[in-house]
Structure formats: structure tokens, C-alpha cells
């Protein structure tokens, strides 16, 4: 739920604005008061004062409780907490407030500007301004003098957002945008010296130094005549630099900038390099240089979690995230992942914004995404999208994404691209080659063993980001966060840094379970099934040979030729179930071996154990690398 204080007071639930009649009268005023006073309990006496202004009923607490019950029926019980002593607005993520989101965006913009990322800073600042309107709040609410402090907070956020947007535009060589933002700030406060400096720089950058000098004279006169003071030293220094035609680089200079606030706590450790690459790609995309990133890694290594962190980063800087997962069962559905990614966003767009983004391709898009026709009130192309010609559809989709990105930079996330149909992969390739210029970043995730053809088809047009195991330092941090610092070395040895294995093992250790976590058993079974039934059988036999085994011995165990066993081992190697260890193979980590042991029927295990024992007794020396499997005695049965 999103509550909007800026402009007209309103409430949105699941992206739809609730009608004014749903929340009206004193219930509406109560909700507005709790929103203004969010973060603290509002006592009944304060609520009574605002709602009835001295004409309170005999039992105000009961009346307030009735109003709260009405609001909870409409908004849900988490929307308002408290009881007879007072009430409080619920917290995020159940309840969000536009002013709070704008504050986070403004802080992010200032931090990004200080970090030398003006394009991202500008996006965040402009998005904050869109949320805040002009800084006025509760415009249509009568007698809202009790909201004066919230109004001052919103006005200050608008001022900071305009400063950041203007400074970022100057850094990005966009003096027209900088001038528009700075002029608005000057109009709002004619004594705002930082806004005047930004506007002077914008005039100078546009080769209009005379306008900059005139602006300075007006500011100086206003300060002297009305406040009895001179412009600040920074303002005088800028004036002198313009006179000498030596304008310094435009950055806010009214004091140290605030550091960017994190968008929320994150346990994503050990991925600093990958996040830096994604952050760089997003900064480039925000500057109009689109790109495609292919995040490749084995199952459970953290690809989707990394994509979610990228989406969080983009949202925190004011960008738009379009997300969809690809499903093997829907591979035959034409461009279904793109349809799934676009549909929620299309339904939230205003008709004018959607029409502008779709342009001349509205009919084709409506055939692909019927919601486009519903929002625009037009008729879709009567043809099946798959029959329109791929080139025509790809062109329409690319133009539409480019149009959306012209309004707000866009991150398109396609999870599990290895499950996608050929048209979806082709469209990703098409975007990589033809989306420019656009503020668009496409991020896909793939499993290498299931996507060799996909990765090859995107080679040369997309960046590949390989996701490997977590380092020891990351496992140590995760262990510390779970309160089990002493287990870090053991868990790392057991999991070899495989992300899901680390997380699940720590979770089980915390509750005293030292076995193989059930989630890992299921995950390993799924991974082994994907490499094929025969490879599954070979791996289950290898379990009894120890952590490291000789494929020649394994071949004798399962009555296959060495070449056949080598083939199956190589399939498991690509799937990261095995790794090369000298002249043999080893399980990628002990948990994989333990999970296979635990999920192999006991009669089958006994057959493998007996066969391994027979082979050992038939040789003059122990089997290479052989140790009794998982503590089992293989000498008898």
C-alpha cells in the first residue's frame, strides 16, 4: 500500500488508487494524521484535538477505535497498529509513504553525485521530484494546519532534489536541464544561494555569461536590501570566475554531501566485484548506452539473488524494473517472458505515457500484450503475434522498450533464460544490437550446462558475468551473521563455498541439525536428474568410491566402457557436480556426495558397496583415492 501526502491525499493498493468514497470523512483525516505522524504513536488526545477541534464526543476513544476498525477493514490490519492509548501507522513494506520514498531517492541522488555518477543521480532526483510534485501536501484537506511540519519536510526535499538534479545535469553536460531545475529552485526561494550558483553555472555552460552575471547582481541586491548581508564567499568566487571566463566544475558547494543511504539491509556478501560490474553497467545505461549482461552459474550459486540485488539497486536510484522468469513448460509460448515482464508495468502506465512509448507500434504490441489495447482503448492487431513476422514484432518491442526508457531508465531482468524459447533469445540478441540509444539494461541469468547454445548466440553482443563459489571471507561473514562464527571453516570445507549449500547448512546448524538439509537434498536430486538418467546412475555408484575416484575403476563398477564413463563424468563436470582432481574426479563438495548417498535406495547402495569391495579385493593395492564411503564398511555385506 502506498499513501500519498504530496499533492492530493490518496491511497493506492496494489497499484490501484482507492476511490475517495472508500475512505472519507473523519476516517480519512485520521489516516492523514497518522501518516503525517508516522514513526510514532499518536495519543488519543492528539487525535481528538485534530478530528473534533474542541467539540469532541463523550467517548472519543471509542469513536476513534470505530474509525480505526473501518480503516483496517479497507486497508488491512497491518496498516494501523495500537489500541486505546494511541495508534500508529504501519511500517514498510506493508505501508509505504511517498515522502519517505522521495527522501530515500534524494539521499541516493546526493550520494551518487558525490561518487561521480551524475547520470544515476539525475534519475533518482527527478524521480523524487515526480513523487513530491511541488512540495505541497494534503492540498484538498481542510484545516490541515497540523501538517505544517510535514509540509516543511517535503519542501526541503524538493529543494535538495532540484539542487541534485541541476548539479547532475551540469556534470552530464546538459545545461538546459540544469537551468530548468535551478530556475525552479530560485523561484521557490529567491535567497537560495546554492540554487543561484547552479543557475549561474548553467548559464555559463550554455555560453550565456551575461545572464549569469545579471543573476548575481540581482541576488546581491536582494541580500543587501532585505537581509543586510553579502553573497557567500562561494557565490562571489563563482562570479569572479565567470568574469575571468574560468568557471569551475559544477558541483554543489554548500557543504559536504550526505552519503547514500542503503535501500535496505542485504546479506549478499562475497559479490562485491559482480555488483560493481552491474553498477557500472547501470550507470552506462542511465547515460543512454544500453547493454545486455548474462549472469552464468550453476544451480544454487546465487544468480537470482544477484539479479534481485541489482533490481533493488535500480529501484533505489529511481529506475524502473521489469522482471520475468522463463519456464521450460512455456517455451513454446511466443515471447511469453517479455509479455510477463511488460504486463504489470503497462497496466500502471497512464494512457498518454503508454501511447507515447508505443508510438506507431501500438497495434502490434496490443496483439502481444492485450493490456495495451485495454489501457489505450484501441483494437489490437487481429493476427496471432507469432504470425506477424518476428522482425516486425522485435522492432515493435525494441521501440517500446526504448520509449519506456526515454521516460525512466529501465532494467529488464529475465531469469532462467535457458528455459526460454528461441524467439525470446533472438529478441535479447536484437535488443543488444539495436536498442541504442536507450537507457536500458537487460540482465539475464543462465545455467551454463543448460544454455551452451544461448551463451554462444549472445557471444559478442552481450557481457558475460560468471558467478562462482563464495570465498572463505564471505562464508565467515554469513556464519557470524547466524551466530555460528566457529563453524565457518567447517562449513566452507563441506560446501566449497556453494551459496545455497552454505546458507542451508548454516540454517540447519543453528537449530542443531547436522545432517544434509532437506532443501539441499532436493536441489541435488534436481541437478542430477537434469544431466540424465544414466549419468545419475554413474554418480550414485561413484559415491561409494569416496570423495575422489578413478573413472577407470568406476567403469569396472558399473559395467561400462571407460569412454562411456568419461562421457558421463564430463556431463557432471559441466553441471558443476564434479571437479577434476589430479588424474581422477572429485565431487564438487561433500554435501553433493552425502545427498546422493542419502537419496539412493539402500538395496542399490549395497550393490554398489559390494561391487566396490570385490574390486578392491581383486587388486594388489587399494583403489586409487578410495576411502570407505561416508563411514560405511565396504568389506562385507
C-alpha positions in Angstrom: 0.0 0.0 0.0 1.3 3.5 -0.9 0.0 6.6 0.8 0.5 9.9 -1.0 0.8 13.0 1.1 2.2 15.2 -1.7 -0.5 17.0 -3.7 -3.9 15.4 -3.2 -4.1 12.9 -0.3 -4.7 9.5 -1.7 -4.1 5.8 -1.1 -3.0 3.1 -3.6 -3.3 -0.6 -3.0 -1.6 -3.0 -5.4 -1.1 -0.1 -7.8 -4.8 0.9 -7.9 -6.0 4.2 -6.3 -8.8 3.7 -3.9 -11.9 5.8 -4.6 -12.4 8.8 -2.3 -15.7 7.4 -1.1 -13.9 4.2 0.3 -12.0 6.3 2.8 -13.8 9.6 3.6 -14.7 12.0 6.4 -13.0 11.7 9.7 -11.5 8.3 8.8 -9.7 10.0 6.0 -8.5 12.7 8.3 -7.3 10.2 10.9 -5.3 8.3 8.2 -3.8 11.5 7.1 -2.8 12.4 10.6 -1.3 9.0 11.3 0.7 9.3 8.0 2.0 12.8 8.9 3.0 11.5 12.4 4.3 8.2 11.0 7.0 6.5 13.0 5.5 7.3 16.4 2.3 6.5 18.4 -0.2 9.3 18.2 -2.1 9.6 21.6 -5.9 9.7 21.7 -5.8 13.3 23.0 -3.9 14.4 19.9 -6.3 12.6 17.6 -9.3 14.1 19.4 -7.8 17.6 19.0 -7.4 17.2 15.2 -10.6 15.4 14.5 -13.1 17.4 16.5 -11.2 20.7 17.2 -12.7 21.2 20.7 -16.1 19.6 20.0 -15.2 16.0 20.9 -17.9 13.4 21.6 -18.5 12.0 25.1 -16.4 8.9 24.4 -13.7 10.0 21.9 -11.6 6.8 22.5 -14.5 4.6 21.4 -15.2 6.8 18.4 -11.5 6.7 17.3 -11.5 2.9 17.7 -14.5 2.7 15.4 -12.7 4.8 12.8 -9.6 2.6 13.1 -11.7 -0.5 12.6 -13.2 0.9 9.4 -9.7 1.7 8.1 -8.4 -1.7 8.9 -11.3 -3.4 7.1 -10.3 -1.5 4.0 -6.5 -1.3 4.3 -5.8 -4.5 6.3 -4.8 -5.0 9.9 -1.1 -4.2 9.4 -2.0 -0.7 8.1 -2.6 0.6 11.6 -1.2 -0.7 14.9 -2.0 0.3 18.5 -5.0 0.4 20.8 -6.8 2.6 23.3 -3.7 4.5 24.3 -2.9 5.6 20.8 -2.4 4.5 17.2 0.5 4.3 14.8 0.7 3.9 11.0 2.1 0.6 9.9 5.6 0.3 8.5 7.2 -0.7 5.3 6.8 -2.9 3.3 3.2 -3.2 4.3 2.7 0.6 4.2 4.8 3.0 2.2 4.6 6.8 2.1 5.6 8.9 -0.9 7.5 11.4 1.1 9.7 8.7 2.7 10.4 7.2 -0.7 11.3 10.6 -2.1 13.6 11.2 0.9 15.5 8.0 0.2 15.8 8.9 -3.5 17.1 12.4 -2.7 19.7 11.0 -0.4 20.7 8.4 -3.0 21.0 11.2 -5.6 23.3 13.2 -3.5 25.4 10.2 -2.7 25.6 9.1 -6.3 26.6 12.7 -7.3 29.4 12.7 -4.7 30.5 9.3 -6.0 30.9 10.6 -9.6 27.7 9.0 -11.0 25.8 12.0 -12.3 23.5 10.1 -14.7 22.2 7.8 -11.9 22.0 10.8 -9.6 19.8 12.7 -12.0 17.4 9.8 -12.5 17.0 9.5 -8.7 16.5 13.2 -8.2 13.9 13.5 -11.0 12.0 10.5 -9.7 11.9 12.1 -6.2 10.5 15.3 -7.7 7.8 13.3 -9.5 6.8 11.9 -6.2 6.8 15.2 -4.4 5.1 17.3 -7.0 6.0 20.9 -6.0 6.3 20.0 -2.3 2.8 20.9 -1.2 1.0 18.3 0.8 -2.7 17.5 1.6 -3.8 20.1 -0.9 -7.5 19.3 -0.7 -7.7 18.6 3.0 -9.4 21.3 5.0 -7.8 22.7 8.2 -4.6 20.7 7.8 -2.5 23.2 9.8 -1.4 20.2 12.0 0.6 19.0 8.9 2.8 22.1 8.7 6.0 20.3 9.8 5.4 17.6 7.1 4.9 20.4 4.6 8.3 21.9 5.5 9.9 18.5 5.2 8.5 18.0 1.7 9.6 21.5 0.6 13.1 20.8 1.9 13.2 17.6 -0.1 12.1 19.4 -3.2 14.9 21.9 -2.8 17.5 19.2 -2.3 16.2 17.2 -5.2 16.3 20.2 -7.5 19.9 21.0 -6.4 21.0 17.5 -7.0 19.2 17.2 -10.4 20.8 20.5 -11.6 24.3 19.6 -10.4 24.0 16.2 -12.0 22.8 17.7 -15.3 25.8 20.1 -15.3 28.1 17.1 -14.8 26.4 15.3 -17.7 26.8 18.4 -20.0 23.0 19.1 -20.0 22.9 22.8 -19.2 19.2 23.1 -20.4 18.1 20.6 -17.8 20.3 22.2 -15.1 18.8 25.6 -15.9 15.3 24.3 -15.6 15.9 22.7 -12.3 17.8 25.6 -10.8 15.3 28.2 -12.0 12.5 26.3 -10.2 14.6 26.3 -7.0 15.3 30.0 -7.3 11.6 30.7 -8.0 10.7 28.8 -4.8 13.3 30.6 -2.7 14.9 33.8 -4.0 17.5 33.7 -1.2 18.7 30.1 -2.1 22.3 30.8 -2.9 23.2 27.3 -3.9 20.3 27.4 -6.5 21.7 30.7 -7.7 25.2 29.3 -8.1 23.8 26.3 -10.0 21.8 28.6 -12.3 24.8 30.8 -12.9 26.8 27.7 -13.9 24.1 26.6 -16.2 24.0 30.0 -17.9 27.8 29.9 -18.2 27.8 26.3 -19.6 25.2 27.4 -22.2 27.6 30.2 -23.3 25.4 32.9 -21.7 27.8 34.5 -19.2 25.9 37.8 -19.3 22.8 36.2 -17.9 24.9 34.6 -15.1 26.4 37.9 -14.2 22.9 39.6 -14.2 21.6 36.9 -11.9 24.4 37.5 -9.5 23.7 41.3 -9.4 20.0 40.6 -8.6 20.9 38.2 -5.8 23.5 40.6 -4.3 21.0 43.5 -4.3 18.2 41.3 -2.7 20.5 40.1 0.0 21.8 43.6 0.8 18.5 45.4 0.7 16.4 42.8 2.5 18.8 40.9 4.8 21.7 43.4 5.1 24.3 40.8 4.0 26.6 40.0 1.1 26.6 36.8 -1.0 28.5 33.9 0.4 32.2 33.5 -0.4 31.4 30.6 -2.8 29.0 32.7 -4.7 31.4 35.6 -5.0 34.2 33.2 -6.2 31.9 31.9 -8.9 31.0 35.4 -10.0 34.7 36.2 -10.3 35.4 33.0 -12.2 32.7 33.8 -14.7 34.1 37.3 -15.2 37.5 35.8 -15.9 36.0 33.0 -18.1 37.3 30.3 -15.7 34.2 28.6 -14.5 35.0 25.7 -12.1 33.5 22.3 -12.5 29.8 22.4 -11.4 29.2 20.5 -8.1 27.1 21.5 -5.1 29.3 23.5 -2.7 27.1 24.4 0.2 28.7 21.8 2.4 29.5 18.1 2.5 27.1 15.9 0.7 25.2 13.2 2.6 26.4 9.6 2.0 23.9 7.4 0.0 21.6 5.5 2.3 21.3 1.8 1.6 17.9 0.7 0.1 17.7 -1.9 2.8 19.7 -4.5 4.7 21.4 -7.1 2.5 23.0 -10.4 3.2 24.5 -10.6 -0.2 28.2 -11.0 0.7 31.1 -12.0 -1.4 29.7 -10.4 -4.5 31.4 -7.0 -4.5 33.1 -7.5 -7.9 29.9 -8.7 -9.5 27.8 -5.9 -8.0 30.4 -3.3 -9.1 30.1 -4.6 -12.7 26.4 -4.4 -12.6 26.5 -0.9 -11.1 28.9 0.3 -13.8 26.6 -1.2 -16.5 23.6 0.6 -14.9 25.4 3.9 -14.8 26.2 3.5 -18.5 22.7 2.6 -19.3 21.4 5.6 -17.5 23.6 7.7 -19.7 22.0 6.2 -22.8 24.4 3.3 -23.5 22.3 0.1 -23.4 23.8 -3.3 -22.6 23.0 -6.9 -22.0 24.5 -8.8 -19.1 24.4 -12.6 -19.0 24.9 -13.9 -15.4 26.1 -17.5 -15.7 26.4 -20.0 -12.9 25.4 -23.4 -11.6 22.1 -24.0 -9.9 22.0 -22.6 -6.4 25.1 -20.4 -6.8 23.0 -17.2 -6.3 22.2 -15.9 -9.8 18.6 -14.9 -9.0 19.7 -13.4 -5.7 22.3 -11.3 -7.5 19.6 -10.2 -10.0 17.3 -9.2 -7.1 20.1 -7.1 -5.6 20.5 -5.4 -9.0 16.8 -4.7 -9.1 17.0 -3.2 -5.6 19.8 -1.0 -6.6 18.0 0.2 -9.7 14.8 0.9 -7.7 16.7 2.8 -5.1 18.1 5.2 -7.8 14.7 5.8 -9.4 14.8 3.4 -12.2 12.1 1.0 -13.4 12.4 -2.8 -13.1 10.7 -5.2 -15.5 11.1 -8.8 -14.3 10.0 -12.2 -15.6 11.1 -15.8 -15.2 11.4 -18.2 -18.1 9.7 -21.6 -17.7 10.5 -24.7 -19.6 6.9 -25.7 -19.9 6.1 -22.4 -21.5 8.9 -22.5 -24.0 6.5 -22.7 -27.0 4.6 -19.6 -26.0 5.7 -16.7 -28.2 7.8 -14.2 -26.2 6.0 -15.1 -23.0 8.8 -13.8 -20.7 8.6 -10.4 -22.4 4.8 -10.4 -22.0 5.1 -11.3 -18.3 7.6 -8.6 -17.8 5.6 -5.9 -19.5 2.1 -6.6 -18.4 2.3 -5.3 -14.8 4.0 -2.1 -15.9 1.6 -1.5 -18.8 -1.4 -1.6 -16.5 0.1 1.0 -14.3 1.0 3.5 -17.0 -1.2 6.5 -17.8 -2.7 6.2 -21.3 -0.7 9.2 -22.6 2.6 7.8 -21.3 1.8 4.4 -22.8 0.7 5.9 -26.1 3.9 7.9 -26.3 6.1 4.8 -25.6 4.2 2.6 -28.0 4.1 5.1 -30.9 3.3 3.6 -34.2 3.7 0.1 -32.9 0.6 0.2 -30.6 -1.4 -2.4 -32.6 1.4 -4.9 -32.8 2.1 -4.5 -29.1 -1.6 -4.9 -28.3 -1.6 -8.2 -30.1 1.3 -9.4 -28.0 0.2 -7.7 -24.7 -3.6 -7.3 -24.8 -3.5 -5.0 -21.8 -2.1 -2.3 -24.1 -5.3 -2.3 -26.0 -7.3 -2.1 -22.8 -5.4 0.9 -21.5 -5.4 2.7 -24.8 -8.9 1.8 -25.7 -7.9 0.7 -29.1 -8.2 -2.6 -31.1 -5.3 -4.9 -31.2 -3.9 -6.4 -34.4 -6.2 -9.3 -35.2 -3.3 -11.6 -36.2 -1.7 -14.0 -33.8 1.6 -12.3 -32.6 3.6 -15.3 -33.8 2.2 -14.8 -37.3 3.0 -11.1 -37.6 6.6 -11.8 -38.6 9.4 -11.9 -36.0 11.2 -8.9 -37.4 8.1 -6.7 -37.1 7.4 -7.9 -33.5 11.0 -7.5 -32.5 11.1 -4.0 -33.9 7.9 -3.0 -32.1 9.1 -4.4 -28.8 12.5 -2.7 -29.1 10.9 0.6 -29.9 8.5 0.2 -27.0 11.3 -0.5 -24.5 13.2 2.4 -25.9 10.2 4.6 -25.4 9.7 3.4 -21.8 13.4 4.1 -21.1 13.1 7.6 -22.5 10.7 8.3 -19.6 12.6 6.4 -16.9 15.7 4.2 -17.2 14.7 0.6 -17.4 16.3 -2.7 -16.0 14.8 -5.7 -17.8 15.5 -9.0 -15.8 14.9 -12.3 -17.5 15.6 -15.1 -15.0 16.5 -18.7 -16.3 16.9 -17.7 -19.9 18.0 -21.3 -20.6 14.3 -22.2 -20.3 13.2 -19.6 -22.9 12.1 -20.4 -26.4 14.1 -19.4 -29.5 12.2 -16.1 -30.2 12.9 -14.8 -26.7 16.6 -15.4 -27.1 16.5 -13.8 -30.5 14.8 -10.7 -29.1 17.5 -10.4 -26.4 20.1 -10.5 -29.2 18.1 -8.0 -31.2 18.0 -5.6 -28.2 21.7 -5.9 -27.7 22.3 -4.8 -31.3 19.5 -2.4 -31.9 18.3 -0.8 -28.7 20.8 2.1 -28.7 20.4 4.9 -27.9 18.3 3.9 -24.9 18.5 4.0 -21.2 18.1 0.2 -21.0 20.0 -2.6 -19.2 18.9 -6.2 -19.8 20.1 -8.7 -17.3 19.6 -12.4 -17.8 20.5 -15.5 -15.8 21.5 -18.9 -17.2 22.9 -22.2 -16.2 25.9 -23.0 -18.4 25.2 -26.7 -18.7 21.7 -26.0 -20.0 22.5 -23.0 -22.2 25.6 -23.6 -24.3 23.7 -22.6 -27.4 22.2 -19.5 -25.8 25.5 -18.3 -24.4 27.2 -18.8 -27.8 24.4 -17.0 -29.7 24.8 -13.9 -27.4 28.6 -14.0 -27.5 29.9 -10.8 -29.0 26.8 -8.7 -28.3 26.4 -9.3 -24.5 28.7 -9.2 -21.5 29.1 -12.5 -19.6 29.4 -12.4 -15.8 30.4 -15.8 -14.4 29.2 -16.4 -10.8 31.5 -18.7 -8.8 31.6 -20.0 -5.3 31.8 -17.7 -2.3 35.2 -17.1 -0.8 36.1 -18.1 2.7 35.7 -14.5 3.9 32.1 -14.4 2.7 31.3 -17.7 4.4 32.9 -16.3 7.6 30.5 -13.3 7.4 27.5 -15.5 6.9 28.5 -17.7 9.8 28.9 -14.7 12.0 25.5 -13.3 11.0 23.9 -16.6 12.0 25.8 -16.6 15.4 27.9 -19.5 14.5 31.4 -18.0 13.9 33.1 -21.2 14.9 31.5 -23.2 12.1 32.9 -21.0 9.2 35.9 -23.2 8.4 33.9 -26.5 8.7 31.0 -25.1 6.5 33.4 -23.9 3.9 35.2 -27.2 3.8 31.9 -29.0 3.5 30.3 -26.8 0.8 33.3 -25.4 -1.0 31.5 -22.1 -1.0 28.5 -23.1 -3.0 26.0 -20.4 -2.0 22.8 -22.4 -1.4 24.8 -25.1 0.4 26.4 -22.6 2.7 23.1 -20.9 3.6 21.1 -24.1 4.2 23.9 -25.7 6.1 24.2 -22.8 8.5 20.5 -22.6 8.9 20.4 -26.3 10.0 23.4 -26.0 12.2 21.7 -23.1 14.1 18.9 -25.4 15.1 21.2 -28.3 15.9 20.6 -30.4 12.7 23.9 -31.8 11.5 22.5 -33.8 8.6 22.1 -32.8 4.9 19.4 -30.1 4.8 16.3 -31.3 3.0 16.4 -28.3 0.7 19.8 -29.4 -0.5 18.8 -33.0 -1.0 16.0 -31.9 -3.2 18.3 -29.4 -5.1 20.9 -32.1 -5.7 18.3 -34.5 -6.9 17.0 -32.0 -9.4 20.5 -31.2 -10.6 21.4 -34.8 -11.1 18.2 -35.6 -12.9 18.9 -32.8 -15.4 22.2 -34.4 -16.5 20.3 -37.6 -17.5 19.3 -41.0 -16.0 22.5 -42.8 -17.0 24.8 -40.1 -15.5 22.6 -40.1 -12.4 23.3 -43.9 -12.0 27.0 -43.5 -12.6 27.3 -40.7 -9.9 25.4 -42.7 -7.4 27.8 -45.6 -7.9 30.8 -43.2 -7.6 29.6 -42.2 -4.1 30.9 -45.4 -2.5 34.4 -44.9 -4.0 35.0 -41.8 -1.8 35.3 -38.1 -2.4 37.9 -38.6 -5.1 37.6 -41.5 -7.6 39.3 -43.0 -10.6 36.9 -43.2 -13.7 38.6 -46.4 -14.8 37.6 -48.1 -11.5 34.1 -46.6 -11.8 33.8 -48.0 -15.3 34.5 -51.5 -14.0 32.0 -51.0 -11.2 29.1 -50.1 -13.5 30.0 -52.4 -16.4 30.5 -49.5 -18.8 33.5 -48.8 -21.0 36.0 -46.2 -19.8 34.9 -43.9 -22.6 31.3 -44.1 -21.6 32.1 -43.3 -18.0 34.3 -40.4 -19.2 31.3 -39.1 -21.1 29.0 -39.1 -18.1 31.7 -37.6 -15.8 32.2 -34.8 -18.3 28.5 -34.1 -18.3 28.6 -33.9 -14.5 31.7 -31.7 -14.7 29.8 -29.2 -16.9 26.9 -29.2 -14.4 29.5 -28.5 -11.6 28.6 -31.7 -9.8 32.1 -32.9 -10.2 35.5 -31.3 -10.5 38.8 -32.6 -11.8 41.2 -33.8 -9.1 44.6 -34.8 -10.4 44.0 -37.9 -12.7 40.6 -38.5 -11.3 37.4 -36.8 -10.4 36.0 -35.4 -7.1 32.5 -34.4 -6.1 32.2 -30.6 -6.2 31.6 -30.6 -2.5 30.9 -33.2 0.2 27.2 -32.2 0.5 26.6 -33.4 -3.0 28.1 -36.8 -2.2 26.2 -37.0 1.0 22.9 -36.0 -0.6 23.4 -38.7 -3.3 24.1 -41.3 -0.7 21.1 -40.3 1.3 18.7 -40.4 -1.7 20.0 -43.7 -3.1 17.8 -46.7 -2.1 19.6 -48.9 0.4 19.5 -52.1 -1.8 21.1 -50.2 -4.6 23.7 -48.8 -2.3 24.6 -52.3 -1.0 25.1 -53.5 -4.6 27.5 -50.6 -5.3 29.3 -51.3 -2.0 29.6 -55.0 -2.7 30.9 -54.3 -6.2 33.5 -51.8 -4.9 34.6 -54.2 -2.2 35.0 -57.0 -4.8 37.1 -54.7 -7.0 39.3 -53.7 -4.0 40.0 -57.4 -3.0 40.8 -58.3 -6.6 43.6 -55.7 -6.7 47.0 -55.9 -5.1 46.7 -52.3 -3.9 43.7 -50.1 -2.6 41.5 -48.5 -5.2 43.0 -45.1 -6.2 41.6 -42.4 -4.0 39.3 -44.9 -2.3 38.0 -44.5 1.2 35.0 -46.2 2.8 32.0 -44.1 1.7 30.5 -41.9 4.4 31.8 -44.2 7.2 30.4 -47.4 5.6 32.3 -50.7 5.9 32.6 -52.0 2.4 34.4 -55.3 3.3 31.3 -57.3 3.9 27.6 -57.5 3.3 
